[in-house]
Amino acid sequence: LTLADEARISVPSGAGWTGVPGTYQGYSIDYWVDYTCEIAEGEITITGCGTIPEDGCLRIPATYMGHPVTAIAAGAFQGKADLVSVTVPEGVTAIGNMAFCGCDKLATVSLPASLASIGAYAFGTAEKKSNVTSVTFAGEPPAVEGEVYLDPAKCAVTAPTDAGWGTTWQGCSVNGAVPEPLPAPMTASYRDPGSTTAKEIVGCIEVSSATTLMTNGWYVVRGQVTTSNLKVSGTANLILADGATLTANGTSNHAGIEVSSGNALVIWAQQAGTGKIVATGLGGAAGIGGNNNGAAGDVTVCGGRITATGGDYAAGIGGGHWGKGGNLTVRGGTVSAASDCGDGSRGTWDVGSGNGGGANVGEFTVTGGSVSLAGSGLHRADYPKNAYGDVLACVTVEVEESGDAAASVQGLQGYGVFGLYPTDGKIHLWLAKGFYDFTVNGTSCHFGIADYVGWDGSKLVKKTRTDLIEFTGSTTNIGDGNWYFVRGAVTTTDLKVSGTANLILADDAMLVANGTSNHAGIVVAAGSAFTVWGQGGGTGTLVATGESGGAGIGGGNEVAGGT
């Protein structure tokens, strides 16, 4: 047999060949694998294959169909149950998301020096990490868009000692290095927002500037700590000690605190609720949530002062740019979320999905706390709901800032008021529709919240008012630019509008306005203006009857009417 010097011989699996891979009459021999691929600009991206060779070993060729192989597509070998080992050739620069995910027998992986990036979930998922025991790199550490989900308890990494590798990669030991031991566990207290009594947790791990990963368990921040690319894997509970500040910065498309899909972060405060987090994403990453192009997991805030700012087009809390948001629950504390348009201006995706992330996949729930959205942005997320599923609206109360003094809120039943600190001189409360009377630092506050159908200049749209005054049978004067709300059946006599008044009729409400002795049913004299609005069903009713020369709505006897 005479062939070109560089010739390779491919033989079928199950045909009785032995010594494969090896040589045959001096030529390299290996099993034939029928790859699927895409060709672009003369380069091959492998997108999958047919039957895995009988030895379970996949040795991807450097060239295929006469073209160089430069990439492995997303999901290319996902779920290949018979795959035992894989060798990726020199020249491949990228491995896509989930390329080898679900390959339960895959044990060894060899990767070339040319490899520049590996996609998220390349080998497993948060629910089912890979069984790979060995990964060998020939070059520098590749960029990783998220977690590849190797199991640090099973897998070891081998890499060149002079190529910038640390002691771990994706949590796995590199070159046999022994990871630094975790800090000694300690006892820390925290406060549930529904209680005034402190609870203790034994076995907390203290977060330091060297901390990069929080897994299942409890952690505590004391004093002033700055971290880089802090990541949550599993469900981490984080206690912010009173007076502590965690400054969490992301670098190069990383979230300040990465909480990717399938993971969860629960934030607690101590008795005074003064502990802080300042989390900032870089590039297209969220402040707290997904990296660039990454979906967010679940975030729950039970206390503390949380400031989260997303990078370019990413949510403050939620998805990275192009990433979906997860569940966000606020039970107490103070949350300030902001997004960025890439030019320093504020975006409209403060919580929820990042720009381009599509429909939010999680729920936004608020049962307490002050929640400020810098750009009023709920990108692809519904307005928050309470524990009963009621849609909420934001009311703001001006509060004089006084150092580390929280606002004292009294009389607001069913809403968590632990750890409310002013943001730009205000607290931001999310309340269901209804009427509220409470005090903030001793000052009385009155809010009425309801929807109505309004006009936006071209069409009717649903709007919400948070400054309504409830209209009752004893109401006789309305105006001064105020808004009023009628619910149920109400009867009034000689109602007068002074200046400008807006009246919303709730669905199925009825207002009967009767005039007496030359009065209109509703007096709207010259110079005054009266506007009536309905709700979505349009079933509210107003019956106004004048007496002895008075209009139903307008002027009295010999009195000119207004607008």
C-alpha positions in Angstrom: 0.0 0.0 0.0 1.5 3.3 -1.1 -0.1 6.6 -0.1 1.0 10.2 0.4 3.3 10.6 3.5 0.6 12.6 5.4 -2.2 10.2 4.5 -4.6 8.9 7.2 -6.7 5.8 7.0 -10.2 5.7 8.4 -11.8 2.3 9.2 -15.4 1.5 10.3 -16.3 0.5 13.9 -17.3 -3.1 14.4 -15.5 -4.4 11.3 -12.8 -6.4 13.2 -10.0 -3.9 13.0 -7.5 -4.1 15.9 -4.8 -1.7 17.1 -7.0 1.3 16.4 -5.9 4.0 16.8 -2.4 3.2 15.6 -0.7 2.4 12.3 -1.4 0.2 9.3 1.5 -0.5 6.9 3.1 2.7 8.2 0.1 5.0 7.9 -1.9 6.5 10.7 -5.2 4.7 11.2 -8.3 5.7 13.2 -12.0 4.9 13.2 -14.2 6.7 10.7 -16.7 9.2 12.3 -19.4 10.8 10.1 -19.4 14.4 11.3 -22.0 17.0 10.5 -20.6 20.5 10.0 -21.1 24.0 8.7 -18.6 25.7 6.3 -18.1 29.4 6.4 -15.2 31.3 4.7 -13.4 28.0 4.2 -13.5 27.0 7.9 -15.4 24.1 9.5 -17.6 24.2 12.6 -18.4 20.7 13.8 -22.1 20.5 14.6 -22.4 16.8 15.6 -21.7 13.3 14.5 -23.2 9.9 13.9 -22.1 6.8 15.8 -19.3 7.2 18.4 -16.3 4.9 17.7 -16.5 1.5 19.4 -13.8 2.4 21.8 -15.8 5.5 22.9 -12.9 7.8 22.1 -13.6 10.8 19.8 -10.5 12.3 18.2 -11.8 15.2 16.2 -9.7 15.8 13.1 -7.8 19.1 12.5 -9.2 19.1 8.9 -12.4 17.7 7.5 -13.6 17.7 3.9 -10.4 19.5 3.1 -11.1 22.5 5.4 -9.6 23.4 8.8 -11.7 22.7 11.8 -11.9 25.9 14.0 -15.0 25.5 16.2 -17.3 23.1 18.0 -20.9 24.2 17.8 -23.3 24.6 20.7 -24.8 21.2 21.7 -22.7 19.4 19.1 -22.2 16.2 21.1 -24.8 16.8 23.8 -26.2 13.6 25.2 -23.8 11.2 23.5 -24.1 8.4 26.0 -21.2 6.3 24.6 -18.6 9.0 24.6 -15.7 8.2 26.9 -13.0 10.6 25.9 -12.6 13.5 23.5 -9.5 15.1 22.0 -10.0 18.6 20.4 -7.3 19.4 17.8 -5.0 22.4 17.5 -6.7 25.1 15.5 -10.1 25.0 17.3 -10.6 28.3 19.0 -14.2 28.0 20.4 -16.4 25.4 22.0 -20.1 26.3 22.2 -22.6 26.2 25.0 -23.6 22.6 26.1 -21.2 21.1 23.6 -20.5 18.0 25.7 -23.4 18.4 28.2 -25.2 15.2 29.2 -22.4 12.8 28.1 -22.6 10.7 31.3 -19.6 8.4 30.5 -17.3 11.2 29.4 -14.2 10.9 31.6 -11.2 12.6 29.9 -11.0 15.7 27.8 -7.9 17.1 25.9 -8.0 20.7 24.7 -5.6 22.6 22.4 -3.5 25.7 23.0 -5.5 27.5 20.3 -8.7 27.3 22.4 -9.8 30.8 23.3 -13.4 30.3 24.7 -15.7 27.7 26.2 -19.4 28.2 26.4 -21.6 27.9 29.5 -22.9 24.4 30.5 -20.2 22.9 28.3 -20.0 19.7 30.3 -23.0 19.7 32.7 -25.7 21.7 34.5 -26.2 23.0 38.0 -28.6 20.1 38.6 -26.3 17.5 37.1 -22.6 18.2 37.0 -20.3 16.3 34.7 -18.6 13.0 35.5 -15.4 14.1 33.8 -12.3 13.2 35.8 -9.5 14.8 33.8 -9.2 17.9 31.6 -5.9 18.7 30.0 -5.1 22.1 28.5 -2.2 22.7 26.1 -2.3 26.6 26.4 -3.6 29.5 28.4 -6.9 29.6 30.3 -9.8 30.1 27.9 -12.5 32.6 28.5 -15.7 31.1 29.9 -19.2 32.5 29.5 -20.5 31.3 32.8 -20.2 27.9 34.5 -19.1 24.7 32.6 -20.2 22.5 35.5 -17.3 20.2 36.1 -17.5 18.6 39.5 -14.5 19.7 41.7 -14.9 16.6 43.8 -14.2 14.4 40.7 -12.2 16.4 38.2 -8.6 17.5 38.1 -7.1 19.9 35.6 -3.7 19.6 34.0 -2.2 22.7 32.3 1.2 24.3 31.4 2.8 25.7 34.5 3.9 28.9 32.7 0.6 29.8 31.0 -1.0 31.9 33.7 -3.0 29.3 35.5 -3.9 29.6 39.1 -4.5 26.8 41.6 -8.1 26.2 40.5 -10.2 26.4 37.3 -14.0 26.3 37.6 -13.4 25.1 41.1 -11.2 22.2 40.1 -7.6 21.7 41.2 -5.0 22.6 38.6 -1.8 20.6 38.4 -2.5 18.9 41.7 -2.5 22.1 43.7 -4.2 21.9 47.1 -6.8 24.7 47.3 -6.5 27.1 50.2 -8.6 25.9 53.1 -11.9 27.8 53.7 -12.0 30.2 56.6 -13.0 28.7 59.9 -16.7 28.6 60.4 -18.1 31.2 62.9 -21.4 32.1 64.5 -23.4 35.1 63.2 -26.8 36.6 64.0 -29.4 37.8 61.6 -32.9 39.2 61.7 -35.9 37.9 59.8 -37.9 41.0 58.6 -41.1 39.5 60.1 -39.5 39.4 63.6 -37.7 41.7 66.0 -35.8 38.9 67.5 -32.3 38.0 66.3 -31.5 34.4 65.2 -28.1 32.8 65.2 -26.4 30.6 62.6 -23.5 28.4 63.6 -21.1 27.5 60.9 -21.0 30.7 58.8 -18.0 31.4 56.5 -16.6 34.9 56.6 -16.4 36.6 53.2 -13.0 38.1 52.5 -11.4 39.9 49.5 -10.1 36.5 48.4 -13.6 35.0 48.2 -14.7 34.2 44.7 -17.3 31.5 45.2 -20.3 31.1 47.6 -21.9 27.6 47.5 -24.7 26.0 49.6 -24.6 27.4 53.1 -24.3 30.6 55.2 -21.8 33.4 54.8 -21.2 36.6 56.7 -19.6 40.0 55.7 -17.9 41.9 58.5 -16.2 45.3 58.1 -15.2 46.6 54.7 -14.7 43.9 52.0 -14.1 44.3 48.3 -14.4 41.3 46.0 -14.0 40.6 42.3 -16.2 38.4 40.2 -18.0 36.9 43.2 -20.1 33.9 42.2 -23.0 31.9 43.7 -23.2 28.2 43.0 -26.2 26.5 44.6 -28.1 28.4 47.3 -26.1 30.9 49.4 -27.4 32.8 52.4 -25.4 36.0 53.0 -25.6 37.9 56.3 -24.5 41.6 56.2 -23.2 42.5 59.7 -24.2 45.9 61.0 -21.8 48.5 59.7 -20.3 46.2 57.1 -20.0 47.0 53.4 -19.4 44.4 50.6 -18.2 46.1 47.4 -18.6 43.5 44.7 -17.1 44.4 41.3 -17.4 42.5 38.1 -14.6 42.5 35.5 -14.8 41.9 31.7 -18.5 41.0 31.3 -18.9 39.5 34.8 -21.6 40.5 37.2 -20.6 42.1 40.5 -22.3 39.1 42.2 -23.0 36.3 39.6 -26.2 34.5 40.4 -26.9 32.6 37.2 -30.0 30.5 36.3 -30.5 27.6 38.6 -28.7 29.3 41.6 -30.0 31.5 44.4 -28.8 34.2 46.7 -30.6 35.2 50.0 -29.5 38.4 51.7 -30.0 39.0 55.4 -29.2 41.9 57.7 -28.5 42.1 61.4 -30.5 43.9 64.0 -30.0 47.5 62.8 -30.1 46.6 59.1 -27.1 48.9 58.3 -25.0 46.4 56.4 -24.5 47.2 52.7 -23.8 45.7 49.3 -22.6 47.8 46.4 -22.6 45.5 43.4 -21.5 46.7 39.9 -21.4 44.6 36.7 -19.0 45.4 33.9 -19.6 45.2 30.2 -22.9 43.5 29.6 -23.2 42.0 33.1 -25.8 42.6 35.8 -25.0 44.1 39.2 -26.5 41.0 40.8 -27.5 38.2 38.4 -26.4 37.1 35.0 -23.1 37.7 33.2 -23.1 39.1 29.7 -25.6 37.1 27.7 -26.4 35.2 30.9 -29.8 34.5 32.5 -30.3 35.3 36.2 -31.1 33.0 39.1 -33.2 33.9 42.1 -32.4 36.8 44.5 -34.2 37.4 47.8 -33.5 40.5 49.9 -34.6 40.2 53.6 -32.6 43.2 54.8 -29.6 45.4 54.3 -28.9 48.3 52.0 -28.4 46.9 48.5 -27.2 49.0 45.5 -27.0 47.1 42.3 -25.9 48.7 39.0 -25.8 46.8 35.7 -23.2 47.2 33.0 -24.0 48.1 29.4 -27.7 47.1 28.7 -27.8 44.7 31.7 -30.2 44.8 34.6 -29.3 46.1 38.0 -30.7 42.9 39.4 -31.6 40.3 36.8 -30.3 39.2 33.4 -27.1 40.3 31.7 -27.3 41.9 28.2 -29.5 39.4 26.2 -30.1 37.5 29.4 -33.5 36.7 31.0 -34.3 37.7 34.6 -35.0 35.3 37.4 -37.2 35.6 40.6 -36.6 38.7 42.7 -38.2 38.9 46.1 -37.9 41.8 48.5 -39.1 41.2 52.1 -37.3 44.1 53.8 -34.3 46.4 53.6 -33.5 49.0 51.0 -32.9 48.1 47.4 -31.7 50.5 44.7 -31.4 49.0 41.2 -30.1 50.8 38.1 -29.1 49.9 34.5 -26.9 51.6 32.0 -27.4 52.4 28.3 -23.7 52.1 27.5 -23.2 55.8 27.5 -23.7 56.5 31.2 -27.4 57.3 30.8 -29.9 55.3 32.7 -31.7 52.4 31.0 -35.2 50.9 31.6 -34.2 47.4 32.6 -33.4 48.0 36.3 -34.8 44.6 37.3 -35.9 41.6 35.2 -34.4 40.7 31.8 -31.4 42.6 30.4 -31.9 44.5 27.1 -32.6 41.9 24.4 -33.3 39.2 27.0 -36.9 38.7 26.0 -39.7 37.9 28.4 -38.8 37.7 32.0 -39.0 34.2 33.3 -39.3 35.0 37.0 -41.6 36.7 39.4 -41.0 40.1 41.0 -42.5 40.0 44.5 -42.4 42.8 47.2 -43.8 42.2 50.7 -41.7 44.9 52.4 -38.7 47.2 52.1 -37.9 50.3 50.0 -37.3 49.5 46.4 -36.0 52.3 44.1 -35.7 51.8 40.3 -33.4 54.5 38.9 -34.9 54.4 35.4 -38.3 53.2 36.6 -37.4 50.1 34.6 -39.2 46.8 34.8 -37.8 45.4 31.6 -40.0 42.5 30.4 -41.1 42.0 34.0 -44.6 42.6 35.4 -45.1 45.2 38.0 -44.3 43.5 41.4 -47.0 41.6 43.3 -47.4 40.9 46.9 -47.8 37.5 48.6 -51.5 37.5 47.6 -50.9 38.1 43.9 -52.1 41.8 44.0 -50.3 44.1 41.5 -48.4 46.8 43.4 -47.7 50.5 42.7 -44.9 52.6 44.0 -45.5 55.4 46.4 -42.7 57.7 47.6 -42.4 59.5 50.9 -39.8 62.2 51.4 -37.7 61.5 54.5 -34.8 63.5 55.9 -31.6 61.5 55.7 -29.9 61.1 59.0 -26.7 59.0 58.8 -27.5 55.4 59.6 -30.9 56.1 61.0 -33.7 54.1 59.3 -37.1 55.6 58.7 -39.6 54.7 61.4 -42.9 53.6 59.7 -45.9 53.1 61.9 -49.4 51.9 61.0 -48.7 50.3 57.7 -50.2 46.9 58.2 -49.1 43.8 56.3 -45.9 45.4 54.9 -42.4 44.8 56.0 -40.9 48.0 57.3 -37.5 46.7 58.6 -34.5 48.6 57.5 -36.0 51.4 55.3 -33.3 53.9 54.4 -33.9 57.0 52.3 -32.6 56.9 48.7 -32.2 60.5 47.4 -34.2 61.7 50.3 -37.1 59.3 49.8 -38.3 55.8 50.7 -40.1 53.8 48.0 -42.9 51.6 49.1 -44.8 49.2 46.8 -48.5 48.9 47.9 -51.6 47.2 46.6 -54.6 49.2 45.4 -56.4 50.8 48.4 -56.3 53.7 50.9 -53.5 54.0 53.5 -53.0 56.2 56.5 -49.7 55.7 58.3 -46.8 57.8 59.8 -43.1 58.1 58.7 -40.9 59.6 61.4 -44.0 60.9 63.1 -45.4 62.6 59.9 -48.8 61.5 58.7 -49.0 60.0 55.2 -52.2 59.4 53.2 -52.2 57.5 49.9 -54.9 56.2 47.7 -54.0 53.9 44.8 -56.2 52.8 41.9 -56.1 52.2 38.2 -58.1 54.2 35.6 -58.5 54.5 31.9 -56.7 57.6 30.7 -55.8 59.3 27.4 -52.2 59.4 26.2 -52.8 61.8 23.3 -53.7 59.1 20.8 -55.5 56.3 22.5 -57.0 55.1 25.8 -54.6 53.3 28.1 -54.6 52.0 31.7 -52.9 54.3 34.2 -52.3 54.3 37.9 -52.7 57.1 40.5 -51.1 56.8 43.9 -52.4 60.2 45.3 -56.2 59.6 45.4 -58.5 60.9 48.0 -61.4 58.7 48.9 -64.8 60.3 48.0 -67.4 59.7 50.7 -71.0 60.8 51.4 -69.7 63.7 53.6 -67.6 65.1 50.7 -69.0 68.5 49.6 -66.0 70.3 48.1 -63.4 69.0 45.7 -60.7 70.7 43.7 -57.3 72.3 44.2 -55.9 70.0 41.5 -56.7 66.8 43.5 -57.8 63.4 42.4 -60.7 61.6 44.0 -62.0 58.0 43.9 -65.5 56.8 44.2 -66.2 53.1 45.2 -69.4 51.5 46.1 -72.6 53.5 46.3 -72.2 57.1 47.5 -74.8 59.9 47.7 -73.8 63.6 48.2 -75.6 66.9 48.3 -74.5 70.3 46.7 -71.1 69.0 45.7 -68.9 71.9 44.6 -65.7 72.0 42.4 -63.2 74.7 43.3 -60.5 75.0 40.7 -59.6 71.7 39.1 -60.8 68.3 40.2 -60.5 64.8 38.7 -62.9 62.0 39.7 -62.4 58.3 39.1 -65.5 56.1 39.1 -64.6 52.5 40.2 -66.2 49.8 38.2 -69.7 49.2 39.5 -69.6 52.3 41.7 -72.4 54.8 41.7 -72.2 58.4 42.7 -75.6 60.2 43.2 -75.1 63.9 43.4 -78.2 66.0 44.2 -78.5 69.7 44.2 -80.8 71.7 46.5 -82.4 75.1 46.2 -81.0 76.5 42.9 -77.8 74.4 43.1 -76.4 72.1 40.5 -76.0 68.5 41.3 -72.3 69.1 41.0 -71.4 72.8 40.9 -68.7 73.6 38.3 -68.9 77.3 38.0 -67.0 79.5 35.5 -63.3 79.2 36.0 -63.4 75.7 37.4 -62.8 72.4 35.6 -64.1 68.9 36.4 -63.0 65.7 34.7 -64.6 62.3 35.2 -62.6 59.0 34.5 -63.6 55.4 34.5 -61.9 52.1 35.1 -61.3 49.2 32.7 -64.9 47.9 32.7 -66.4 51.3 32.3 -69.3 50.4 34.6 -69.0 53.2 37.1 -72.1 55.5 37.2 -72.6 59.2 38.0 -76.1 60.5 38.4 -76.2 64.3 38.9 -79.5 66.2 39.4 -79.8 69.9 39.7 -82.7 71.7 41.7 -84.7 74.8 40.8 -82.7 76.1 37.9 -79.4 74.4 38.7 -77.7 72.3 36.1 -77.0 68.6 36.6 -73.3 69.4 36.3 -72.3 73.0 35.8 -73.7 76.3 37.0 -76.4 76.9 39.5 -79.5 79.1 38.8 -78.3 82.2 36.9 -74.7 81.0 37.5 -72.4 80.4 34.5 -70.8 76.9 34.2 -67.2 76.0 33.9 -65.4 73.2 32.0 
